Amino acid sequence: MSVNQFLQAMSSFQKITLVSLLLFSTLFAEAQQKDTVRVMTYNLMWYRSFTSFCTVNNNSATTKDNAMEDIFDYVLPDLFVVQEMGGGSPLNAFRLLSNSINKNGRINYTMATPSGLSQSLVNMLYYNTDKFVLESQTFYDKDLNNNNIVRVIDEYVLYYNDSNLAMHHDTTRIHVLVAHLKAGSSSSDEIERAEATESLMASLDSLNATGNYIFAGDFNLYSSTEPAYQDLLSYVDPTKRFFDPINVSGTWHNRSAFSITHTQSTRTSGGCFAGGGMDDRFDFILASDEIMNNTDKMRYIPNTYKAVGQDGNRYNQTIISPTNTSVPSLVSLAMYNMSDHIPVIMDLEITLPSTTSIKELLGLEKLKFKNPNYGDLLIDFSNQKQAVKTVEIIDITGKVLFVKNINSDSYAQFDISNLNSGAYLIRVTSSSYQQIVEKLIKI
């Protein structure tokens, strides 16, 4: 019997019931929409930072920019965290964004504000603005005795940029922690790594940190028995523990049995680059219980965690020899030229809120402020029909110059007299995560 014959034989009631079921199924499918996002961590090996052994000749920024462009084209992460970005100036981080990330038609990536710029090497976050909005950032720089740790641990809080966010006022957040722990194999090096991780875990505990967390970076760990690793995976409060998505325990260093996990070194010898070939698992992405067990609308997709270009045949060899068929030759060569580490990636699935129960919310109204402005900027929210959460002043490069959290106030005031004359943006975000952006002219 054909489909038409089948429908003709049905009663009107049966037809209505079938159509209703099909419509319900369609609505339910729409309500259960999901999206996949990719996370990548990468130690960039003294990017735009030069020493006696890492010089402009053997650590060329132009060579690295071109290499990173090829790697980014291949992986296309939505959340990209890096270590060993040259400190001192935010221009180093902006250079990678311009020369490598927002290339080949991409204009949708931006970066966080660099922290710890007084240090020679810093961390950085780049993210896909089509999928994420950066809500806040902070850093941890002290051990439990209030002494400085070797390098700061950065924390970025982002929420998923759902196109229906302004209507359903429901979003999914992720906390991204990034670290470059103390390098070295001595007992004192182990202690310094542990001092950083135990302080971090205590800080998260004091904040009752729950939800979607990932902790990524170059941890410089040699085995799963190290105190730093145990601080993270065996913390006294089980609800605060991190999990290793591939759950590989043992002494990773210089053990062929763990070659599929090794992330350093891409070369067997060479000046700025560490030598010895691939024999260490230094680079990690760990995830919270909520991500591993899908209890907060975000889950780790099994079998997506991997070291890019690591096929298990690299033990004490380079990333390009023997011939690497796990990635295109252009990519393996790019990793050879970029760093003595290789990137680690994993994919997350985000479940979007139901669209069948959306209630329309009132939008933000045009902002009331004096424009052009000489320096005393007063933004009036008395005409807004929903609460304002934050106000930001942004320059033309996308850098946030001022930010204010608004509670019950009906206005925000900024002293912009020290800003150069020119065009800026005012971005206002409501409590329902609607946004309005207007141009500001500073005279």
N, C-alpha and C positions, 0 to 999 in steps of 0.2 A: 504494500500500500504506500502511495506517495504521501508527502507531507500535506499537499492540498487535499487529497482524498481523506486523510486522517482528520484534518480540520473540519471538512464538510460533514463528516460523520459525527462530530461532537455536538452536544447540545450547547445552547447559548450560555447556560450556567457554567458548563465545563470550559468553554472558551474564555469567559470572563475570569474564571479561577486560574486558568493557565497563564493568561496575560498578567494577572495580578502577581502570580508567583514569579514570572519572569521579571516584572518591574521591581519586585522586592529584591530579587537576586541582584539586579543591576545596582539598585540603591545600596544594598549591603556591600557589594564589591567596591563601590565608590567610597563607602564609609570606612573600608578597611585598606585604604591605599597605604602603600609603604614606599620608602625610598632607601637607596643604598648609598652610603658615604664611605669614602676611603681615607684612612689615616696613614701618614708616612712620617717617620723620624729619620734624621740623617745628620751625622757628624760631618761638617763641611771642611774639616781640616784646615784651620788657620785661614779661613776666607777673609781676604782683605786685612790680614794681620801678618806682619813680617818680622822675622827674627834673623839671627846669624845663620841659622840652618834652613829657614824657610824664607827665601828671598823673592824679589820680583821676577827673577829668572826661573827658578824651579817651582814657584807657586803663583804663576801668572793669573791675575784676576780675569783677564779676557779669556784665557783657556778654560778657566772654571765656569765662567758665564756660559760659554758655548756648550760645555759638557752638561751643565745643569739644565739647559734648555732641552737637550735631547732626552735626558732622564725624565724631566717633567712631562714632556710630550708623551712619553711611554706610559708613565704611571698615572698621571692626572689625579693627584690626591685632592680631597676637599679640605682636609686639615693637614697642614704640613708644618712640622716643628723641626727646628735645626739647632745644632750646637756648634761651637767654635766659629761663631760669627764674630768678626773683628769688632771690638768695642771702640769707645772713644767718640763715635759719631753715628747718628741714625742713618746717615747717607750710605753706609755700608749695607745695611739691611734694605734700604730703598733701591740700591743698585741691583741687587739680586731680583727684586720684584720687577724692576723695569727691564733688565737685560735677559732674564731667563724665564720668569714665571708668566708675566703678562706679555707673551709673545705669540706669534702665529695665530692671530685672531682673538686671543684671550684678552679681555679687559675687565674680567669679573673677580679678580683676586685683589686682596689688600693685605695689610700687615698690622700687627699690634704695635703698641708703642714700646720701643726698646727700653729695658730696665738694666740697672747695673752697668751703665756705660763707662763708669770709671775703671771697670775691669777690662783686661786685654781681650778676653773672649766672653761672649754673651750668648744667650739663647734667643730664639725668635719664633713667632707664630705667623704663618701666612694662611689665609683661608678664603674659600670660595663664597663670595657674597650672595650668590644665587641660592646658597643653601644655609648659610649661617650668618648670624649677627653677633658681634662681640659685645657682650653686656658689661663685663668688668674684668680687671686683671689686678693681680697683686704678686708679691714674691716673699719667699722665706729666706732669711740670710743669717739666722742665729742657731747655734746648737742649744742644748738644754741648759748650758751654763752661761748663756748669753754671749758666747764668743762667736766671731764670724766664721761661717763655714767657707770652704774653699771657693765655691761658686754658688751664686744664688739659685734657688729652685723657683721657677716661675709658675704661676697658676693663671689660666685664662678661663673665663666662664662665657660660654656661647649658648645661644638658643637657635633652634632650627627655624629657618626663614620660610615658614609655611605660608602659601599664598592666601589661605583663608584665616590667617591669624587674627586679623582685625575683626572678624566676625565671631569666631568661636572662643577667643580669649584663652586658648590652651596651647601650650607649646612644650617642647622637649629640650631640656638643658643638658649640656655636657661640660664637665670640668676637665680641663687639659693641663696636667702638670708636666713640666719639662725640666730635666736635670742633666748636668754633666758632672758626675761624681769624681772624686779624687782618683787620679791614675796611679798605677804602680802596684807591685806585688808584695811589698813589705808589710809587716804586721802593723806598722804605723799608718800605712796607706789604708789598710782594711779598717782600722779604727776611725779614720777620718771619714770614710764612706758611711760607716755605721752611725757616726755622730750626726751626719746630715739626715739620714733616713729616719732615725729614731726621733729626731726633733720634728721632722715633717709629720710623722704619724701622730705624735703627741699634739701637734697643732691641729691636725684634722679632727682628732678625737675631741679636743676642747671645743671645736666648732660644731660637734655632732654632725660631721660631714657624712651625708648619705646621698645616694643617687648615682647618676652616671659619671664615673670618674675613670680617666685613663692616666697612667703615669708612664711617660716615654722619655727616651734619651740614651745617652752613652753612660752606662752605669759602671763600666770598667771592672766588672765582676769576673772572677776566675772559676767560681763554683757555686752551686746552690746552697752550700753550707755556710757561706760568708754571712756574718752578722747583718750586713746591710740588706741582703736578699731576704733573710729570715724576718727582719723588722717589717718588711712589706707583706710577706705572704703568711706570716704566723703571728701577726699582731694579737695582743691579749684580747681585744674585742673582736670577735669573729665578723661582726657586721661592718667593720672598717677595713678588713683585709683586702689586699689586691690578689689577683690570680694571674698566673702565667698561661696564656691561651693555648700554648703547645705543651705545657706541663712536662717539661724535660728537666729532670734533676740529675745531678752528678757533677763531676769536675769537667767543665767544658774545655778548659785550656789544654791545648796540645794533645787532644784525644780524637783520633780519627772517627771513633764511634759517634761523635757529636758534630761531624763536619757539616751536616745539613743546616746546623744552627749558627755556624761561624760567620761573623760579620767583619772581621779584621784579620789580616791586612791584604789589600788588593795587590800588593807587590811583594816580591821576595827581597828587594833591596831598594835603596834610593833616598838619600838626603832628607828632604822634608817629609817624605812618606815613610811610615814605619815599615820595616822589612819583615821577613820571616814567612810571608805568605798567609793564607787563610787558616788560622788556628785558634781564634778566640771568639767567644760570644760576648761582645761588649754592649751591643745595642738591643734595646728591649722596648716593647709596648706591653704594659700590664693593664688589667682592667678590673673594675670593681665587681662585686657579687651581682649588683643590679644589671650590669651589662652581660655578664656570663650567664645569668639565669632569666634574663628578659623580664624583669619585674618593674621597669620604669620606662617602657615604650622605646627601648633601645637595646639591641642584642648584638653580640658578636656572631658573625656568620662563620660556622665551622669550616676549618681547612683554608681560610683566607689569610691566615698569619704566615708570612714568609719573609725571608731575606732575599731581596731582589737580586737575581743573578747567581744565587747559591744553589747549585744542582747536586751538592754532595760530593762532587769530584774535584773540589778545590783544595783539599787538605795539603797545607804547606806549599800551595801553588798560587799563582796569580789569578785574578778574576778573568783573564783572557787566555790563559794557558794552563791545562789543555783547552782545546777549542770549546767555547761555552755556547751551547745551543739552547739554553733555557731562556735567553733573551736575545733580541737582534744584536748582531755584532756591533752596530752603531752604539747601542746602549752599553754593552759590556766595555767597549773602548772608552765611552764617556765616563763610566764609573772608575776606570783605571786612571783617567786624567783628573778626575774631580777630587778624590779623597782616598785615604787609606782605609776608610770604612765603606760599607755598602748600606743602602737604605733598608729599613724594615717597614713592612706595610701590613695592614689588616683592614677588613671591611666590616662596617656596622650597618644594621638594618634598623630604620626608624619607622615606627608605626604612627601614622598621622591620626589626629583626632577625627571622630565621626563627623561626616558632613551632613548627616540626616537630622542632626539636632542643633544645627546652627541657628543662633538668634542674631538678628542684625543689630549691630551697635552703631551709635551715632559717631560720626567721624570728627576729626579735629578741624577747627575753623581756622581761617587765615589769621596769622599772628599779628598782634598789635605792638608796634615798636617804632621809634623814630628812625627813619631811613631816608637819606644818608645820615650817618651818626658820627659825632666828633669824639666820643670817648666814654660817655656815661650811658651805657646801654640798659634800658629798662624794658623787659618783655612782659606784657600784660596778658594773663590767662583768664581774666574775668568772663570772657565770652565763650570759653570752652565748655562743652557739655559733658566731657569726661575728664577724669583726673590726669594731670600731667605727671610723668614719672621722672624724666631727665631732660635737661637742655644742654646742648653742646654747641660750641663755636668751633668751626672747622676751616682750615685754610684750603687753598686750591689744590694742594698735593694730597688732601685727604687726612692730614694730621689733625687730631683733636687738640685744640689749644686750651679750651676751658670746658669743664663739665660740672653740672650741678644736679644733685638729686633733689627733687621737689617733693615735699610732704603735703602739707595742707596749704602751703603758700599759694597766693593767686598771682604771683609775679616772680621774676628772676632778674637780678641786677648784676651787671658785669662792668668792670673797669677795663675798657679796651683802648685807653688812651695811648698805651705803649705800642700798640700794633701799627705796622706800616699802613699807609694809605693804600686802598685797593679793595678787591672783592673777597668776601668770605661767605660762609654758609652758616645758617642757624638750623640745627636739627632738633626737633622736639619729639619725644617718644611718650605715648600715653600709657596708662596702666594696663591697657588692653593690647599694647605693643603696636598700635598704629603709629605712623610717623608722618610728620610734615617737614619739608625742607624749604627754606626761603633764603633768598640772596640778601646779604648785608653789604652795604658800601660804607667803608671806613674812610672818612675824609682826613 
